[in-house]
Amino acid sequence: MERVIVIGGGLAGSEASYRLAKMGLKVILYEMRPKSLTPAHRSGLLAELVCSNTLGSMEITSGAGLLKAEMEHLDSLVVEAGKKAYVPAGTALAVDRELFSQYITKKIEEHPNITVVREELKKIPRDEVVIVASGPLTSESLAEDIRELVGFDYLYFYDAIAPIVEAESVDFSKGFWGSRYGKGGDDYFNCTLTEEEYMTFYNELSKAEKVQAKEFENLVYFEGCMPIEEIAERGYKTLLFGPMKPVGLIDPRTGKQPFAVVQLRRENKEGTLLSLVGFQTRMTYQEQKRVFRLIPCLRNAVFVKLGSMHRNTFIQSNRVLTPFLNMRKRENIFFAGQITGVEGYTASAATGILAGINAGRLLLGRKLLIPPEETMLGSLVRYITTKEGVLQPISPVFGLLPPLDVKVKNKEEKKRLLAERAIKAMELWAERAKEDIIIYNPATGQG
């Protein structure tokens, strides 16, 4: 039976493998963990989440929410797992990390069409159909081979991971539960700071010791995951318009808007772990404990995971890939996930589905497909593969979608109409993507 090699067992690699297996194709999935761990991973589970535990908003009037709605029409394994491992977080699809990854790992490892090989693949096969989904933490050996393959230098940026604390160590008398503008229920704990407390925190944050970059490393951050100390360097009040903004939050104890807040979000179903929302950092571990304990509700916080920094690598897809996500010079080699220049869990997983669809169609001699430009996935893929100039990481945002045929002044109404158009277009395209391809039925073991 024909086979596809998938490199990397993250969100994109898992989605691609599962899609191919359901198409009746054999998949060899290479994942180097747990034999070789990255600076951010902690286990050998597939689809391990290493930054936040949220897959973004579930509202279709948000970019991530619309993309997830489209992915459901494509039978997304990630969205399926997200719903199984859901933990309350307002309008966001937050998950219990372990349950989420365990669910996906079980689905992949138990599928008869997928063989998981736990070893590092250092060189990409040139004469087979391959999907490179090695992620932003690609090993040095494989990165060198990819660099040679694509013929262009890599660009890279750094993600910083936010700390996680034990809920029972939080002083809940120093804040209140509630979501911004009252949307989504009481899913966030808002630790309040007075102006004096904020000033103390800001001053200590500004002079905290940071992990220094190596001489050969050029720190280039993606704005969506900027370390908190880097934000603070831009000015005294910058944090008040970023991760510590109090806008839309009213303290029920005073009836007033606090001067500043730090939001804590549930990390697991039981709510025993809480993460600091937007508090990615590259401070040293000791400095993190010292500085974050200046936040009133975290005076006695027990940190189960401290923030860290790791390199994220991505290719200039606009110079290398077609909108089908395969290489312009080697049609048998596809790329998927954050290594293509998409940003975030949802976008990474979605490109995995598309790469799986097209790698399977190539192997079966079918015409390759691109989602309609009216869809978020279609617009996202077109952007990263056709943008002029230097490509920087991009999240699913409504600005990528083509405009409506009619003018709509109300922004929310406009987004709703764009979303409805996208979902309708994706529903039709998803059916076309299945045409004359046998979808594997695990219940019968046949197509």
C-alpha positions as CSV (number, residue, x, y, z in Angstrom):
1,M,0.0,0.0,0.0
2,E,1.2,3.5,-0.8
3,R,2.5,5.5,2.2
4,V,3.3,9.0,3.4
5,I,6.1,9.9,5.8
6,V,5.2,12.5,8.4
7,I,8.0,14.2,10.3
8,G,6.9,15.5,13.7
9,G,4.1,14.5,16.1
10,G,2.8,17.9,17.1
11,L,-0.6,19.3,16.3
12,A,0.1,19.6,12.6
13,G,1.8,16.2,12.2
14,S,-1.0,14.5,14.2
15,E,-3.7,16.1,12.1
16,A,-1.9,15.2,8.8
17,S,-1.3,11.6,9.9
18,Y,-4.9,11.1,11.0
19,R,-6.3,12.6,7.8
20,L,-4.1,10.4,5.7
21,A,-4.9,7.3,7.7
22,K,-8.7,7.9,7.3
23,M,-8.1,8.2,3.5
24,G,-6.9,4.6,3.6
25,L,-3.2,5.4,3.2
26,K,-0.3,4.1,5.3
27,V,1.5,6.6,7.4
28,I,5.0,6.4,9.0
29,L,5.0,9.2,11.7
30,Y,8.4,10.1,13.0
31,E,8.6,11.7,16.5
32,M,11.9,12.0,18.3
33,R,10.3,12.5,21.7
34,P,10.7,11.1,24.4
35,K,14.2,9.9,23.3
36,S,15.2,13.5,22.5
37,L,13.3,16.4,24.1
38,T,13.2,20.0,23.0
39,P,13.9,22.9,25.4
40,A,10.1,23.3,25.9
41,H,8.6,19.8,25.7
42,R,8.3,17.6,28.9
43,S,6.8,14.3,27.6
44,G,6.6,11.9,24.8
45,L,2.9,12.5,24.2
46,L,1.8,13.6,20.7
47,A,0.4,17.0,20.3
48,E,1.9,18.3,23.6
49,L,0.9,21.9,24.3
50,V,4.0,23.8,25.4
51,C,2.9,27.4,25.6
52,S,-0.7,28.2,26.6
53,N,-3.4,25.7,27.3
54,T,-6.0,27.5,25.2
55,L,-6.7,27.0,21.5
56,G,-8.2,30.5,21.3
57,S,-11.7,31.8,21.1
58,M,-14.6,29.7,20.2
59,E,-16.6,32.6,18.8
60,I,-16.9,32.6,15.1
61,T,-16.4,36.4,15.1
62,S,-12.8,35.8,16.1
63,G,-10.1,34.5,13.7
64,A,-9.3,31.4,15.8
65,G,-12.9,30.7,16.4
66,L,-13.8,30.8,12.8
67,L,-10.9,28.6,11.8
68,K,-11.9,26.0,14.4
69,A,-15.5,26.1,13.0
70,E,-14.0,25.4,9.5
71,M,-11.8,22.6,10.9
72,E,-14.9,20.8,12.3
73,H,-16.1,20.4,8.7
74,L,-12.7,18.8,8.0
75,D,-13.1,16.3,10.9
76,S,-10.3,17.9,12.9
77,L,-8.8,15.6,15.5
78,V,-7.4,18.6,17.4
79,V,-10.9,20.2,17.8
80,E,-12.4,16.9,18.7
81,A,-9.7,16.4,21.4
82,G,-10.2,20.0,22.6
83,K,-13.8,19.4,23.3
84,K,-13.1,16.2,25.1
85,A,-10.5,17.9,27.4
86,Y,-12.3,21.2,27.7
87,V,-11.9,23.4,30.8
88,P,-13.9,26.6,31.4
89,A,-12.2,29.7,30.2
90,G,-14.9,32.2,29.1
91,T,-15.2,32.2,25.3
92,A,-11.9,30.4,24.8
93,L,-11.4,26.7,24.1
94,A,-9.0,25.9,27.0
95,V,-8.0,22.3,27.7
96,D,-6.5,20.0,30.2
97,R,-3.1,19.6,28.6
98,E,-2.5,16.0,29.6
99,L,-6.0,14.8,28.7
100,F,-5.8,16.6,25.4
101,S,-2.5,15.0,24.4
102,Q,-3.4,11.6,25.8
103,Y,-6.6,11.6,23.6
104,I,-4.7,12.4,20.4
105,T,-1.8,10.0,21.2
106,K,-4.3,7.2,21.7
107,K,-6.1,7.9,18.5
108,I,-2.9,8.0,16.5
109,E,-1.2,5.0,18.0
110,E,-4.3,2.8,17.8
111,H,-5.0,3.5,14.2
112,P,-4.0,0.5,12.1
113,N,-2.8,2.7,9.2
114,I,-0.3,4.7,11.3
115,T,3.1,3.5,12.5
116,V,4.7,5.8,15.0
117,V,8.5,5.6,15.0
118,R,10.1,7.1,18.1
119,E,13.4,8.4,16.7
120,E,14.9,11.5,15.2
121,L,14.8,11.7,11.4
122,K,17.8,13.8,10.5
123,K,17.3,13.9,6.7
124,I,14.2,14.2,4.7
125,P,13.7,11.5,2.1
126,R,13.8,13.0,-1.3
127,D,12.0,10.2,-3.3
128,E,8.9,9.7,-1.2
129,V,5.8,11.7,-0.3
130,V,6.7,13.6,2.9
131,I,5.1,16.1,5.2
132,V,7.5,18.1,7.3
133,A,5.7,19.1,10.4
134,S,8.7,19.3,12.7
135,G,7.4,22.4,14.3
136,P,9.1,25.6,15.6
137,L,11.5,23.5,17.7
138,T,13.0,21.5,14.8
139,S,16.2,19.7,15.8
140,E,19.5,21.1,14.6
141,S,20.3,18.2,12.3
142,L,16.9,18.3,10.5
143,A,17.0,22.1,10.4
144,E,20.3,22.0,8.5
145,D,18.8,19.5,6.0
146,I,15.7,21.7,5.5
147,R,17.9,24.7,5.0
148,E,19.8,22.9,2.3
149,L,16.5,21.6,0.8
150,V,14.7,25.0,0.6
151,G,17.7,27.0,-0.5
152,F,17.0,30.0,1.7
153,D,18.2,31.1,5.1
154,Y,15.9,30.5,8.0
155,L,14.3,33.3,9.9
156,Y,13.5,32.7,13.6
157,F,11.8,34.2,16.6
158,Y,11.5,33.3,20.2
159,D,8.4,32.3,22.2
160,A,8.4,32.8,26.0
161,I,6.2,30.5,28.1
162,A,4.1,31.8,31.0
163,P,4.3,30.4,34.5
164,I,1.8,28.1,36.2
165,V,0.9,28.1,39.9
166,E,-1.0,25.9,42.3
167,A,-4.5,27.3,42.8
168,E,-4.4,26.6,46.6
169,S,-1.4,28.9,46.9
170,V,-3.3,31.9,45.5
171,D,-4.7,34.5,47.8
172,F,-8.2,34.9,46.4
173,S,-9.0,37.7,48.7
174,K,-6.8,40.0,46.6
175,G,-9.0,39.9,43.5
176,F,-12.2,38.6,42.0
177,W,-13.5,36.1,39.5
178,G,-15.0,37.4,36.2
179,S,-14.4,37.8,32.5
180,R,-13.8,41.0,30.6
181,Y,-17.0,42.9,29.9
182,G,-18.9,40.1,31.7
183,K,-18.5,37.8,28.7
184,G,-18.0,34.1,29.4
185,G,-18.8,33.9,33.1
186,D,-16.4,33.8,36.0
187,D,-13.6,31.9,34.3
188,Y,-10.7,34.2,35.1
189,F,-9.4,35.3,38.5
190,N,-8.4,38.9,38.3
191,C,-5.7,39.8,40.8
192,T,-6.0,43.6,41.4
193,L,-3.1,46.0,41.9
194,T,-3.2,49.6,43.2
195,E,-1.1,52.2,41.5
196,E,1.5,51.9,44.2
197,E,1.6,48.1,43.9
198,Y,1.9,48.4,40.1
199,M,4.7,50.8,40.4
200,T,6.6,48.5,42.7
201,F,6.0,45.5,40.3
202,Y,7.1,47.5,37.3
203,N,10.3,48.8,38.8
204,E,11.4,45.3,40.0
205,L,10.4,43.8,36.7
206,S,12.5,46.4,34.8
207,K,15.7,45.6,36.7
208,A,15.2,41.8,36.9
209,E,17.9,39.5,35.7
210,K,17.1,37.8,32.4
211,V,18.4,34.7,30.6
212,Q,20.9,36.0,28.2
213,A,20.9,35.0,24.5
214,K,23.9,33.3,23.0
215,E,26.2,35.4,20.9
216,F,25.0,33.9,17.6
217,E,21.3,34.4,18.5
218,N,19.4,37.4,17.4
219,L,16.3,37.9,19.5
220,V,13.3,38.6,17.3
221,Y,10.0,38.2,19.1
222,F,6.5,37.6,17.6
223,E,4.2,40.3,19.0
224,G,1.5,37.8,20.0
225,C,3.9,36.1,22.5
226,M,6.1,39.0,23.7
227,P,7.9,38.4,27.0
228,I,6.4,40.7,29.7
229,E,9.7,42.4,30.5
230,E,10.1,43.3,26.8
231,I,6.7,45.0,26.9
232,A,7.7,46.8,30.0
233,E,10.8,48.3,28.3
234,R,8.5,50.2,26.0
235,G,7.2,52.4,28.7
236,Y,5.8,52.7,32.2
237,K,2.1,52.3,31.2
238,T,2.6,49.9,28.3
239,L,1.6,46.9,30.5
240,L,-1.7,48.7,31.3
241,F,-2.6,48.4,27.6
242,G,-1.4,44.8,27.4
243,P,-1.5,41.8,29.8
244,M,-2.3,44.0,32.8
245,K,-5.1,46.1,31.3
246,P,-8.1,46.6,33.6
247,V,-10.5,47.7,30.8
248,G,-13.8,45.9,30.9
249,L,-13.3,44.6,34.4
250,I,-15.2,46.0,37.4
251,D,-14.2,44.9,40.9
252,P,-17.5,43.8,42.7
253,R,-15.9,44.7,46.0
254,T,-15.5,48.4,45.1
255,G,-17.7,48.9,42.0
256,K,-14.8,50.4,40.3
257,Q,-12.2,49.5,37.6
258,P,-8.9,48.5,39.2
259,F,-5.7,50.3,38.3
260,A,-4.2,47.1,37.0
261,V,-5.0,43.4,36.9
262,V,-3.2,40.1,36.4
263,Q,-5.5,37.4,35.1
264,L,-5.2,33.8,36.1
265,R,-6.7,31.0,33.9
266,R,-7.5,27.4,34.8
267,E,-5.0,24.9,33.4
268,N,-6.9,21.7,34.1
269,K,-10.5,20.5,34.6
270,E,-10.1,20.4,38.4
271,G,-8.9,24.0,38.5
272,T,-6.0,23.1,40.7
273,L,-3.5,24.8,38.4
274,L,-3.7,28.4,37.1
275,S,-1.6,30.1,34.5
276,L,-0.7,33.8,34.3
277,V,-2.4,35.0,31.2
278,G,0.0,36.9,28.9
279,F,2.9,36.6,31.3
280,Q,5.5,35.0,29.0
281,T,8.9,35.7,30.3
282,R,12.7,35.1,29.9
283,M,13.6,36.2,33.4
284,T,15.7,33.7,35.3
285,Y,13.8,31.2,37.5
286,Q,14.8,32.9,40.8
287,E,13.8,36.3,39.5
288,Q,10.5,35.1,38.3
289,K,9.6,33.9,41.8
290,R,10.8,37.1,43.3
291,V,9.1,39.5,40.9
292,F,5.8,37.6,40.4
293,R,5.3,37.2,44.2
294,L,5.1,41.0,44.3
295,I,1.6,40.6,42.7
296,P,-0.7,40.7,45.7
297,C,-2.6,37.4,45.0
298,L,0.7,35.6,44.4
299,R,2.6,36.6,47.6
300,N,2.8,32.9,48.6
301,A,2.5,31.3,45.2
302,V,3.8,27.8,44.5
303,F,5.1,27.7,41.0
304,V,4.7,24.2,39.3
305,K,6.1,25.5,36.1
306,L,8.2,28.6,35.5
307,G,8.4,30.6,32.3
308,S,11.1,29.8,29.8
309,M,12.3,30.8,26.3
310,H,12.8,28.7,23.3
311,R,13.6,29.2,19.6
312,N,10.9,29.0,17.0
313,T,12.0,28.3,13.5
314,F,10.0,28.9,10.3
315,I,10.7,29.0,6.6
316,Q,9.9,31.7,4.1
317,S,6.9,29.9,2.7
318,N,6.2,32.7,0.2
319,R,9.5,31.8,-1.5
320,V,9.3,28.0,-1.1
321,L,5.8,26.6,-1.1
322,T,2.7,26.6,-3.3
323,P,-0.7,27.2,-1.8
324,F,-1.1,23.4,-1.7
325,L,1.7,23.5,0.9
326,N,4.1,21.5,-1.2
327,M,7.4,22.7,-2.4
328,R,7.6,24.5,-5.7
329,K,10.6,22.6,-6.8
330,R,9.7,19.2,-5.2
331,E,6.0,18.5,-5.3
332,N,6.3,15.4,-3.2
333,I,7.5,17.3,-0.1
334,F,4.9,19.2,1.9
335,F,5.3,21.5,5.0
336,A,2.7,22.0,7.7
337,G,2.4,23.8,11.1
338,Q,4.3,26.7,12.6
339,I,7.3,26.0,10.5
340,T,5.4,27.4,7.6
341,G,5.0,30.8,9.2
342,V,1.5,30.4,10.7
343,E,1.1,31.4,14.3
344,G,-0.8,29.6,17.0
345,Y,-2.1,26.1,17.8
346,T,-5.3,26.4,15.7
347,A,-3.5,27.6,12.5
348,S,-0.8,25.0,13.0
349,A,-3.3,22.2,13.2
350,A,-5.4,23.5,10.3
351,T,-2.4,23.5,7.9
352,G,-1.7,19.9,9.0
353,I,-5.2,18.9,7.8
354,L,-4.6,20.6,4.4
355,A,-1.2,19.1,3.9
356,G,-2.6,15.7,4.7
357,I,-5.4,16.2,2.2
358,N,-3.1,17.2,-0.6
359,A,-0.3,14.7,0.2
360,G,-2.9,12.0,0.0
361,R,-4.4,13.3,-3.2
362,L,-0.9,13.5,-4.8
363,L,-0.2,9.9,-3.9
364,L,-3.6,8.8,-5.3
365,G,-3.2,10.8,-8.5
366,R,-5.9,13.3,-7.7
367,K,-5.9,17.0,-8.3
368,L,-4.6,19.1,-5.4
369,L,-6.9,21.5,-3.7
370,I,-6.9,24.9,-2.0
371,P,-9.7,26.0,0.3
372,P,-11.7,29.0,-1.1
373,E,-10.2,32.4,-0.3
374,E,-13.5,33.2,1.5
375,T,-12.5,30.8,4.2
376,M,-10.0,31.6,7.0
377,L,-7.8,28.6,6.1
378,G,-7.8,29.5,2.4
379,S,-6.9,33.1,3.1
380,L,-4.2,32.1,5.7
381,V,-2.5,29.7,3.3
382,R,-2.6,32.1,0.4
383,Y,-1.0,34.8,2.6
384,I,1.9,32.7,3.7
385,T,2.6,31.3,0.3
386,T,2.1,34.5,-1.8
387,K,3.1,37.5,0.4
388,E,5.6,39.8,-1.2
389,G,8.8,40.6,0.8
390,V,9.8,39.1,4.1
391,L,7.3,36.8,5.7
392,Q,6.6,37.2,9.4
393,P,4.4,34.8,11.4
394,I,0.7,35.4,11.0
395,S,-2.3,34.4,13.1
396,P,-5.8,33.8,11.7
397,V,-7.3,37.3,11.5
398,F,-10.3,38.7,9.7
399,G,-8.1,41.1,7.8
400,L,-7.0,38.2,5.7
401,L,-10.5,37.6,4.3
402,P,-11.7,39.2,1.1
403,P,-14.3,42.0,1.7
404,L,-18.0,41.5,1.5
405,D,-19.9,42.5,-1.6
406,V,-21.9,45.0,0.5
407,K,-20.8,47.6,2.9
408,V,-21.6,47.0,6.6
409,K,-20.7,49.7,9.1
410,N,-21.2,47.6,12.3
411,K,-17.9,45.7,12.9
412,E,-19.4,42.8,14.8
413,E,-22.1,42.4,12.1
414,K,-19.5,42.5,9.4
415,K,-17.4,39.8,11.1
416,R,-20.6,37.7,11.6
417,L,-21.4,37.9,7.8
418,L,-17.8,37.1,6.9
419,A,-17.8,34.1,9.2
420,E,-21.1,32.8,7.9
421,R,-19.8,33.1,4.3
422,A,-16.6,31.3,5.3
423,I,-18.3,28.4,7.0
424,K,-20.7,27.9,4.1
425,A,-17.8,27.9,1.6
426,M,-15.8,25.5,3.8
427,E,-18.8,23.1,4.2
428,L,-19.0,22.8,0.4
429,W,-15.2,22.5,-0.1
430,A,-14.9,19.9,2.6
431,E,-17.2,17.6,0.6
432,R,-15.2,18.2,-2.5
433,A,-12.0,17.3,-0.7
434,K,-13.5,13.9,0.0
435,E,-14.7,13.2,-3.6
436,D,-13.5,10.0,-5.2
437,I,-11.3,9.3,-2.2
438,I,-12.1,6.3,0.0
439,I,-12.4,7.4,3.6
440,Y,-11.2,4.7,6.0
441,N,-13.8,3.3,8.4
442,P,-12.2,2.2,11.7
443,A,-15.4,0.3,12.7
444,T,-15.1,-2.1,9.7
445,G,-11.4,-1.8,9.0
446,Q,-12.3,-0.9,5.4
447,G,-12.9,2.1,3.1
